[in-house]
Amino acid sequence: MRLKINKRLKVALLCISCILIIVFPVLIYRDAKVPEYKEEQISVFAYSQQGNIQYEVFLKPNILYEEPSLGEGSIYITEFIDTIEASFSYAFEGERASSIQGEYEIIAAVEGYSDLTSNEKNNTGGSTKTIWKKEYVLWPKTITRIQQKADRFSKKVSIHFSEYKSFCNEVQALSRVSLSTRVCVTMNTTLTAETDKGPIVETNSQALIIPLDENSFEIQKAALGQLEGAIQETIRVPVNHQSRIQLYFVCVGIMAVFVLFLVFLTIGADGKSRHIKELNKIFKRHGSRLVAINGDAAAGYENQCSVRSMEDLVKLADEVGKPVIYRFDEHPEKITQFFVFTDLWMYTFNLKDHAGHPGASPEKNNGHRAGKQKSNFKARVKPVPVEPAMAGSEGTNE
């Protein structure tokens, strides 16, 4: 069974499919033969950094605590605090050995500050503004140099809380400016590593922030934590198009199957049946020779002969000088037989027996092209009905 499809659509689909069948092999050749590269970032020297702060708060003799110190994360009463012991550490470890130079220092900055308004926060990006500041060097800048994979250094310092608080009280008394005060104890580190893939420079800070003007407080800790880094290089690597090539092959196969389907399993359809097409050919070719009747003219004839084609029937009509007769019907699909009557014989051509077989059409066999216009069967001349028994009767034009 063949599927009917509009002829123009069929041609368009065939053209598109053929174009795609040509395009996909070109794409396959391009991806398979023409190299394509992309840039990628790869790590050539990986390293890590780790920084940490630990502290312990030592107390004055007091009536509340029996132990001499408190650990991290507590809320501390200002009047009971004596000193704070803080331990800062920093470690660097590279993928391979390199020339490493480390610098570190620990500074305590006592400062008076004010909180910023919302507009000032937006403009400066911070939340406070320092009004005055005094720095104390808890550990001077120290430089280390080693030729290894890693470098580690740590330092423990004492933060004299009572001393810093007394200093703040004196400043505020002399300046008569009441501000919030705090001490920020910071370890600044700078590490430079000369590797076989280039230099590494890392600058970091870790700090403890301790309020000085509150009756009780918490200590804020800003430690470095664990950080990963790497020296990266850009390289060009070939792009693997294997999956895309396989997809193109699948598309070519689909297009080829689709073309075969269009060619062998579909027939062009222009909205007319084969019978109507053949009937149109007959009326276009022999319309002036045909006479339509209302009755059945074939009844009563014993001598009947079927001719092979409409051309043969027309030739026979010319030979005997008789018209070609057919029975008129409002529905063209029911017009199937054409007759020529003589005194003794009835010659008939049955379109139904021939229209369904390709190549059997009399018009094709004789090289005539079918007309595309629709025949107006109702406009044909209809004679006065004849009696079926009158073998030689024929219709006359109105």
N, C-alpha and C positions, 0 to 999 in steps of 0.2 A: 504494500500500500504506500502510495506516494502522497506527501503532504502538499496541499496547494498553498502558494505564496504569491503575493503581488510581484509582477515581473520586474518593475523598477526597484522595488525593495530587494529582490533577489540579486539583481545586478549590482546594486550599491553594496550589499553585504559581501558579495564575491570580491569586488574591488578592494574594499577595506581589508578583508581577510588576506588577500594576496599581498597587499602592501605590508601588512604586519608580518607575513611570512618572510618577506624580504628584509624588513627592518630588524627583526629579532636575531637572525644570523649575523648581521653586521654588528649588533651590540655584543653578541657572544664573541666574535672575533676581536672586537676592541678590548673587552675585559680580559680575554685570554692572552692576547699577544702584546697589547700596549701596556707597559707597566705604569702603575699609579702609586704614588707615595703619599703618606701623611706624616705630619710631625707629631712626635710624642715626647713628653717629659719623663725622663728616667732618673732615678736616684743613683749617683755615683759615689756619694760619701754620706752615710747616715750617722746621726749623732743624737744624743739625748741630754737633757739638763734636768736636774732635780734640786729644788731648794726647800728648806724647812726651817721653822722657828719653834722653839720650845721655851717655855718660861715657867718660873715658880715665884710666888709672891710670899715674901718673908714679913712677919708681923712684929710689931712692938709688943712688949708685955701688956696684956690686957685681961679683963675679967671675963671675956666671952670665949676665947679660943684657948685650948690647952696646947694644941700642936703649934710648933714654931712657924709653920708655913702652910699656904694653901696652893692647890694645884690649878691647872688651867680650867677655864670655863665657868668659874664661880663669879658671884657678885661680891665685890670687895668694899669694906667700910673704910673710908678715907683716913679717919683718925687712927686706925689700927695699923696702917701700912708703914713699913720701914723702908725696905729696898725690894727691888724686883730683879731676879737673876734671869737673864735671857741668853739662849744659845742659838746662834745663827749658823746654818750650814749650806754649802753649795757644792754640787758635783757635776762634772762634765765627763761624758764618755763617748768616744768616737768609734767609728767602724774599724779604723786601722790606726796605727801609731802615727803621731804627728807632733810637730813642735808647738807646745802649748804655753802660753803666757797668761797668768791670771792676776788680776788686781782686785783688791777688796778693801773696804773701809767701813767703819760703823760710826754713825753720827747720831747724836741726840739733839733734836731741835725743839726748844721750848718756845711756844708761840701763843700770842693772843689773836683771836680771830672773831669774826662776826658772820652770822648766817646771811646768805644772799636772798633777795626777793626773787619771785618767780621770773620776772623779766631779766634780772641779772644772771640767774641760773641759765637761761636760754642763751644769753650773750657770751658768757664765759665758759659754759659747759661744766662748771663745778657747782658745789653747794655751799662753800664757805670762802671767805676772803681773809687772808692773813693781814693783820694790822701791824704787828711787830713780831720779831723772831730773834732768838739767840741760840747759837749752835755750840754744842760741846762735843769734842772728839773723844769717843769712847775707845776707838781703836784706829790708829793712823793707817794711811794707805800702805798696803803690803803687796809686794809683787812676787809671784812664784813663776819659775820656768822649769819645765820638764819636757822630756822627749818620750812620751808614752801615749797609750790609748786614752787614758783618763787622768783627770785632775780633780782632787777633792780638798776642800778646806772648810774649817769650821772655827767659830770663836765664841767664847762665853764672856759676857760682859755684865756688870752690875749697873742697875739703873737706880740712882739715888732719888727715890720718889719724894721724900720729905724735903730734900734740898731744892728740887725743882719747884715744888709747891710754894716754899718760902720765897723763892725768887719771884714767882708770879705775884704773890701777895704784895711784895715790896714795890714791884713795877706799877701795879694798879694803885697803890697808895700814893706813890710819888707823882704819877701821871694823872691821877684822878679820872681815869678812863676805865670804866668797868666793862670787861670783855670776857668771853669764854676763853678758857686756857686749856692747853694740853701739851703733852710731850710726845713727839714722834721719833722713835728709835729705828733707824734705817740702816740696813747693810746694802751698800752699793757694790755691785760686782761687774767687772768687764773681763771677758775672756776672749783671747785671740788665738786661733789655731791655724797654723800653716800646714795644709794638707797637700797631698799629691794632686788633688783636684781643685785647688784654690783655697783662699783664706776663708775662715769663719770668724765672725765678730758678733758676740752676744753681750748685750748690756742689760742688766736686770737690777731690780730693787725689791727688797723684802722689808716689811716694817711692822712694828707694834705701835698702836695708837692708844695712849693712856690719858684719860681726862684728869685735870688737876683741880677743877673748881666745883666738883660735885661732892656731896656727902657720901654717896656710894656710886660705884661705877662697874662697868665691864670693860675688859681689854679686847680691843679689836686686833685681829691678826691677819695680815696680808702676806701669805707665803707664796712662793713661786710654784710649788707643786711639781708635777711631772710634765715635761714638755719634750716633744719629738721634733726633730728638724733634719734637713738633708740639703746637700748641694746637688742641684739638678742640672742636667744637660738636655738639650733638644736634639733628637735624632730623627732621621727620616727612615721610616719602615714601609715596606711594600704593603699595599692594601690587598687583602684576600677577598676576591669576588666569587669564590666558588659557589656560595649559596645563590648569588644573583644569577650566575651562569646556569645553574640548575633550574632556576625559575624561568629563565628565557627558553630553555629546552622544553620545559613543560608547556609554555605558551605557544611555541611553534607546533608542538604536537596537537594542542587543542585547536589551533587555527587550521591545521591540515585536516583534522577530523571534521571540523565545521564546514570546510570547503567541499569535502567529499559528500557530506550530508546535503549541502545545497545543490550539488550537481546531480547526485543520483537518487536522492530521496525526496526531492521536491519538484513540483511542476509549476510553471508560471501560470498565474490566474489573473484574468482581467475582469472578473465578475460575471462571466457568461459560461454556461455549460457547453460541453462539446456539441451537443445536439443543436443548440441555438446558433453556434458558430457555423456549423455545416448548413443549417437552414438559411442563414444570412447569405452564405455563398450562393446557394441555389437561387434565391430571390434576386440577388444582385446580378447574377449571370443570365438567368432565364425568366426574369419576372414578367416580361412582355408576352411570354409564351404560356403562362400558367392561367388556368381558369379555376376559380373557387366555387364549389357547390355546397349546398346545405345537407343533402341527403347522402345515402350510402349507394354509390354507383357501382360497387363491385358485386352486388348480390345477383345471382342468376347466371353468372358466367361459368361454364364448365371448362372451357379451354383457357387456361391461365398460364402466363409465362413471366418469370421474374428476370429482370435485366440486372446487369452487374453494376451499372453506374447511371447517374442522372444524365450524363452526356449521351450514353447509349439510348436512353429513353427519348431524349430530345431528337436524336437522329432518326429514331423510328417514327416519331410524330411527324417529322418532315417528310419521311418516305411515304407514309400513308395519308398525309394531309389532314391530320387530326390534332386537336389541342391536347396539352398536358393538363390533366384534371387532378385536383386534390380536394379533400374535404376540409372546409373551413372550420376553425375552432378558435374561440376567444383566447385560449391558452396555447401559445406556439409549441410547447412541449408535446402537445397531442397531435400535431401535424407531422405525420411520419410517412405516409404513403402517397405516391404520385402514380397516375394511371394514364395509359393511352388505350382507347377502345377502337377495335375494328368490328366488322360484322360478326366475326366468329371468335376473335381472340381478345383477351384482356392482358395487356402488358403492364407490369407493375414494378416500381422501384421503391423499396422499403428503406428509408433513411435510418431507421432504428437498427437495422442489421449491419449498417456500414459505419455509422458515426462513432461507434464505440471502439473501433479498431484503428489505431494509427497506421497510416499508409494505405488504408482501404478507401480513403475519401476520393471520390471521382474527381473533385476539383484539384486535389494535390497531384493525382496521377496525370492530369492533363496540364499541369503547370500553371493553373490559375491561382492568383492571390485572392485571399478572402477580403471582402470589404469590412471596414471597421464600423460603419454606421449601422444603426439598428433598423431592421426592416419593419415597415409598418404593415403588419399582416391585415389589420382591419381595413386598410385602404384598398386592398385588392378587390377587383370586380367580382361580385358574387352573382352567378346566373340564377335563373328560375330553377328551383329543384326539379330533378328528373326522376322518372320512375325507375326503380331499381331493375325492373325486368327488361328495360329497354337497353339492350346491350350496346347499341351504337349511339346512344344519346350523348350529347355534350352540352355544357353550359354556354349560354350566350351572355354577352356583356349587357349590364343595365344601362 
